[in-house]
Amino acid sequence: MDYTVVKQNRKTATIVISDNLEVLVKVPRYVTKRQIEAIVTKHEDWILQTLENKKQLIEAKDWYYTKRIMYLGKYWPVELIIQPSARQKVDFTQKGFIIVSDGSESESRQLMEQFYRKQAKEQLTKLAYRYAKLVGVQFQKITIRNQKTRWGSCSSKGNLSFNLKILCAPQEMMEYVVLHEVMHLKHFNHSKEFWKDIEVLMPDYKKRMNYFKQFGQNFMI
Ligand SMILES: [Zn+2]
């Protein structure tokens, strides 16, 4: 079994399975290699079971396995069509997504990410212009990223950056994220004035903010 030993200032040993399915054996500094092997052997059943459970949880949320993906607040079916010689593309219709690819997992994932990236750029730029006008500020450029947890950010130079996973959320939730970041061009903090100005333009902002806290971890692309 593959595992990584992490020697730490600690009194007891512990085994952790990370989110990317790595087995980490955390032990006190004085523990020998042989002792570590014994710990792993003793807990082998638990490690294998936990790895399997985690893998299933990941696959249960992963559109590539479930064949459904969240887009603009709704789950849509994903159909994969394998056509190595055809032009590789993603089509989105009222029935869902159709991906024409060479059949490889990486190609399909790449195509889907490109679709989200392009949509994110278009839709979030439109919203950013709308809110910048309302707030009375100007931004420089917009970058789309695929991040784990952050939805958006605003630099002191006036650049906005958004997570492409925002496209999983309904339109009104995307609006909140954009307004939040645009408002930072006026207030570079989360002061009372910042929230007051948000509330003026979006009286139900708290509801929208909570949506991300509640459902954000389901957004996967
Ligand atoms: Zn903020």
Boltz pocket constraint, residues with backbone or C-beta under 6 A from the ligand:
constraints:
  - pocket:
      binder: B
      contacts: [[A, 180], [A, 184], [A, 189], [A, 190]]
      max_distance: 6.0
